[in-house]
Amino acid sequence: ADARHDPAASAARLRVLAACLTQAHAVLAVSETFATIYRRAGIQTVRAVVNGLPELPPLEREPPAEGRLRLGHFGGRAYIKGLFLLKRALIRGSYRNLELVVVDLAMTHGEVVHEQWGATAVKIIGRVPQDRIGWLYGQIDVLIAPSIWPESFGLVVREALSYGKWVVTSDRGALPEAVIPEVNGFVVDLRDSLALPSLLSKLQAEIPRFSKSPEASPHIVTMQEHVRELCGVYTDVLAAAPAT
C-alpha cells in the first residue's frame, strides 16, 4: 500500500492545509455554495468570487420541428453527470414530443450516433470545440444538468442561461445558484425518484412556453467583472498586510 495515503499521513496533510488556509489573508471560492463549505470547516476569511463567463460565440439557432421540444445534456456520460437518471426517466415514460441531444466527451468532434430511449429520439454527438458552442446551444431549447455530484460552479448552466435557454439542474452543489425556479428553470430534488419524470411531463405539456427564451434571467458575471473583483481582493489584501 502507498504509505502516503495512510490515516496518519492524511491527518498530517489536513493539519498542514488547514494552517495554510487559516493563515491566509483571503480564501476565495468560486461560488457561495462552496464558500459555505469552507466556513463550516472553520475557515472564516473565505469569500465567494464567482467565475466570470468569457465572451460567447453568437447563437446559431436552428428552429425545432413543430410540436417538439429539444433537450440537451452536455456534461458527458460520466456517472456523476447524471445522464443515467435522464435516460431511465425517458425510457420509463412516454415522451414522444421530446428530443434529446447528448454530448459524449469520449467521442470525437463530428461523430454522431442515433438512439431511441423509450419514445424519445436521442442524438449523441462528440465533443464540440469552444468556438462552436453557439451552434451547439442553437440545437436545444432546454438544458438538463442532473449531476449527482456537488459541483463547485456550473459553467454549462451559466452558458445556457446566457444563450436564453431554460435550465433544469439537480439540487446538488452550486448548479442551482443561477436558477430562478419557474422563471428561467427548475431544480430537481434527486431524493425524489418522481421529480425528474414529473418535470419531463411538464416540459412536454408546455412546449410553446419552453420553446421560447425565459422572460427573466439573473445577471451572469462577465470575465471583465471577474477580473475587477479579483483586483479588488488583492488591493484590499495588500493594503491590510504589513510591509515586507
N, C-alpha and C positions, 0 to 999 in steps of 0.2 A: 504494500500500500504506500501511497505517496505521503510521507510524514508531514509535508507542508499543510495537509488538509485534516490533520487530526484535531480533536476538540480543543486541546491546549493551544495549538498554534492558531486555530481560528479565533479563540478568545483573545489571544495576544494581539492578533491583527485588528480585531474590533476595538481594542483599547487604544491602539495607535491611531486608527482612523477617527475615533471619537475625539481624541485630543486635537487632531488637526482641525476638525470641524468646529469644536467649541472655542478654539483659539483664533479662528478666522474672523476678520472684521465683517465679512458678509458671506453668507452662503446662499447661492442662487438656485432656485428650482424653476423648471420650465412651465409649471402650472401650479395653480393654487392647491389642487388636489395633492400634489407631491410635496408642496411646502408644508401642508398639514401633517404629512407623514414625518417629516423632519422634526416639526415642533413636538409631536407626540413622543419622539425619541429623545427629547430634551435639548434639541438644537434651537436656541431662541433667536439667533441672528439671521435666520432664513427669511428670504423674501421671494415672491414669485416674479420672475421676469419672463413673460410669455414669449415664446419664439415668434419671430416675425415671418410673415409669408412673403416669399420672393415674388417678383412680378410674374404673372402667369401668362402663357400664350393666349391669344384670343380664342374664345369658344367657337368651335366649328359644329354648330348644332345641326343634327340630322333629325327631321321630324319623324315621330313614331308612326307605325301603322295605325290606322283608325281603330279606336277601341282597344288599344293595347297600352300597357304601362311598362316601361323598361327599368329594371332594377340593375344595380351594379355592385359587385363585390371585388374590390381592388387590392385586398391585403395579402393575396396569395393563399395557398392551400395548407399552410402550416396549421397544426391543430389549434394553437392558441388564437388564431384569427376567426375561429367560429364558423367557418364555411359549412362544416358538418351539421351545425344546427339549422342553417338555412336550407341545406339540401334535404334534411329529414323532414322539415316542415312542408317543403314543396311536394315531396313525394307522398306524404300522408294526406295532403289536401287536394283541392281541385281548383287550381289557379290557371284556367285556360287563357285568361286575358293578361297574364303577366309574362314577361320575358326577362331573362337574366343574362348579363354579361359578367364573366368571371375572368380576372387576370391571374394566370398561373405563372408565378415568378420563375418556375423551373423550366418553362418553355421559352423558346427564343422569339424575338420580335418577328411577327409575320405568320407564326404558326396559328392555326385555328382548328378547333375540334368542336363538333356539334353533338349535343346530348339532349335527352329528354328526361326531366326529373318530374315524375308524375305527369301532370297535364301541362307543364311549363317547358317551353323551349329554352335551352341553355346554350350559349356560345362561349367557349373557353378560348381565350387568346393568350399569346405570350406577352412577356414584359414589354412595356411601352416606354420609349425614350421620353425624357422630361420635356423636350421641345414639341412632343406630340400629345401632351395631356389635354390640350384644348380640344383635339379630335376625340380623345377618349371620353371626356365628360360630355361631349356632344352626343354620345351614343346612349346616354341614360337620362332618366328623369328623377330617380331616387337612388341614393347611395345607401347600401346596407353594410354596417360595420359591427357585427355581433361578437366582438372579441371577448374571449373568456379570461383574458389576462388584463390586469390593471395597468394599461398603458399610461405613460407619463405625459403625453401631449395630444396626439391625434392629428397629424398633418393632413391626412386624407379627408378628414371631416371638414377641416377649415378650407381646403381646396374646393370641396364640393359646395359648401355654402357660398364661397366667393364666386363660383360659377352659377349661382342661383338654383342649386339643386336641393331638393328635400333630403333629409338625412335621418337614418334610423341607426341608433347605436345601442350597445349594451349599457348596463349601469355600472360598468367596471372602470376604475381609474379615471383619467381626465377626459375620456372621449365625450361625455355628455356636457362638458363645460360650455361649449358654444351653441348647444341646442336649446331652443325655447320650445317646450312641448306644445304641440298643436299649432304652433306658429311657423316654425321652419323645420320641424322634425319631431321625432319620438324617441323616448328612451325605454328600452325593453328590460324588464326585470328577469334576469336569467334564472332566478329561483322558481319562476312560474313557467311550467312547460307549455302552457297555453298562450302565453303572452305574444310570442312571435307569430304563431299561426293566426291568432286573432288580428294582429296588426296587418298581416298579409291580406286577410279577408277585407279589412278596412280599405287598404290601398286599392284592391281590385274593385271594390264597390264605389269608389270615388275617383275614378280615373281622370275625369276632366279637371278636378281640383289639383291632383298631384302631377298632372302633365305640365302644369304651369309653375313658374317660379313662386316661392313663398313671397307674401306681400312684405314681410319684415325679416330682418336678419341682424344679428349682433355685429358690432364692429370687429373686424378681423385685423389684428395688429400687422402693420406692414414692416418690411425689413428696415426702412428708414426710421420708423418709430422705435423699433427694437434697438437699433444702434444708439439712438439718442438716450434711451433709458439706460443702456449699459454704460455709456459715457457718464451719465449722471451718477450711477453707482460708484464708479471709480473715482469721480471727482469728490464725492462725499467721503469715501474711504481715505483718500489721500489727504483731505482737509483735516480729518479726525486723527490720523495716525501720527505718532511722534516722528520728528525729523530724524533721518538716518544718514 
